[in-house]
């Protein structure tokens, strides 16, 4: 897969990890402002990459380096599954998006917790058994692919890493 990232980066090298719409991929080729990646079956099955066509807008983020300032939520770039934009309410410059997701992912969400949608780390507003909402500020709508999302479109989701560990420990405890 080749992605035009819009400009040339002097510090990106083959082997670097880059999150493309929330999916951590390894750079396998560099051609000026185009980066090449390989994606295996696991990636294709868990993400919306299979839906991408030439011209699809994606979010691009480099991996955090040890010692860098952490200015957001803990995210890994490991997509847990796909959700869908259920409804969108635009109010002047702000927007509230409601997404639907599989029950397995919904169990790992809590109001005021974190969710990553297409690689954009956000705070959950309301969470039900089948939907969750996020509030998007004008900056996020302008500089990410989320501003162009329409109802019914799929997105990559990564739930909170701490919730996954807690869930796994509770499963182990209930089995013993």
N, C-alpha and C positions, 0 to 999 in steps of 0.2 A: 504494500500500500504506500502510495506517495502523497504527501500533503504539503501544499504550498503554505508556508508559515508567514509569508508576507515580507520577510526581510532575511538577510544573512546574519547569522550569529557566529562571531569569532570564537566563542567559548563552548560551543556544542561540538561534541566528538562522537564518533561511532562508539556504541556501547552505553551512551548516556540514557537515562530514563526520562521520558517525557510523558506527561499525562495529556491525552487527546480526548477531550470531552469526558474526562474523569477516568479514562482507561490508561493505566500505566503501560507504556510500550518502550521497547529498546530501539534506539536509532541504529539502523543497519546500513544506511547510505546517506550521503550528504551531497546535494547538487545545487549549489548556490542557496536560494531560499526555499528549496524543496527538500524535505526530509523523508527518508524511506524507512518503513517499519515492516516487520513480519508479525502476523497475528495468527495464533493457533485456533484449533477447534473450540477450546474452552472460551476464548475471547469472543469468537463469533457467536457462540451459543448464549452467552450472558449479556451481550451488549446490543446496541442498536447499530453497530458498524455495518451490518449486512444491509441496512437500509440506505446507507450513504451513496450518493451519486456525485459526479463531478459538480462542484459548486456548492456543496453542502457546507454551511458555516459550522466550524467546530471551535471549541475552547482549547487553548494551548497553555500548558504550565510546566515549568521545569521542576524536577524533584528538589525537595528541601535538602540543603547541605547541613551537615553537623555544624553547629555553632550559629546558624542563621537565626534571625529573629522569627518567632512563631507568632503570627498576627491573626490567627483564626482558629478553626477547629482542627482536631486530629483527623486527617484523612490519609488514606494509603494509595489511592489510585487503583484499587481493586474493586471493580464493579460487582455488586451483589446481585443485581437483577435489573429488570426494565419496569418502568412505571409509565403512566400515560397522563397527559394534561387533561383533567376532567372539566375544569372551568377556569376562566380567566376574567377577573374584574379589574378594569383599568379605571383609576380615579385620579384625574389630572396626570401628574408625572409618575405616580406610584401605581403598583399593581399588586393584587393578591391572586396567587395561583393556587388551585386545588388540584392535587394529583391523586390518582388511584394507584394502588400497588398490591402485590400478592400478600396474603395474610402472613407468610413467613417473614417478609420484610416489615410489615406493619407492627409485628410483635417487638421489633427492635427500635421503635420510635416512641418518643415521649414529647409532650409539649415543652418548649424551650430547650429541647435537645438539638442535636445537629443532624443534618442530612446533606449529602452532596448530590446535586442534580447536574448532570452533564459536566461534572468537574467543578461546579460552583458550590462552595461550602456555604450553607445557609442555616438559619435558625428556624426550627419548626414552630408554627404558631398554634394550630389546632390539630389534634390527631384523633381519628376515630378508628374503628376496626377495619375500615376499608379505604379511607382517604386521609390525606394530610394537607395542610396549607402552609404556604410561605408568603411573606411580604417582601416585595422587591423594590428597592430604592431606584431612583432614576439612573444613578451611575451603573448599577448592575444591569439594568435593562439596556443601557447604551453600549457597554463594553463586552458583553457576553452574548452568546447565541440565544439566551433565554428570552430576550426582548422580542425575538422573531417567532417564538413558539405560538402555535395555534392549538385550539382545543382538539383533542383526539390524537395529537402527535406523541410518539414515544420518546422517553428520555432514559439515560443511564442513571442508576441510583446506587449510591454507596451509603449504607447506614453507619451509625456510630460504632467505631471499633470496640469501645468499652462495652457497649450493649451486647455485642457478639460474644465477647469473652464471658460476661455474666450469664448470658443464656446458656452457653456451653457448660459452664460450671454447674448450673442448676440442673441441666440434663444429666450430668454425671452423678450428682447427688441423688437425684430421684431414682437412678438405676441401681444404686448400692443400698 
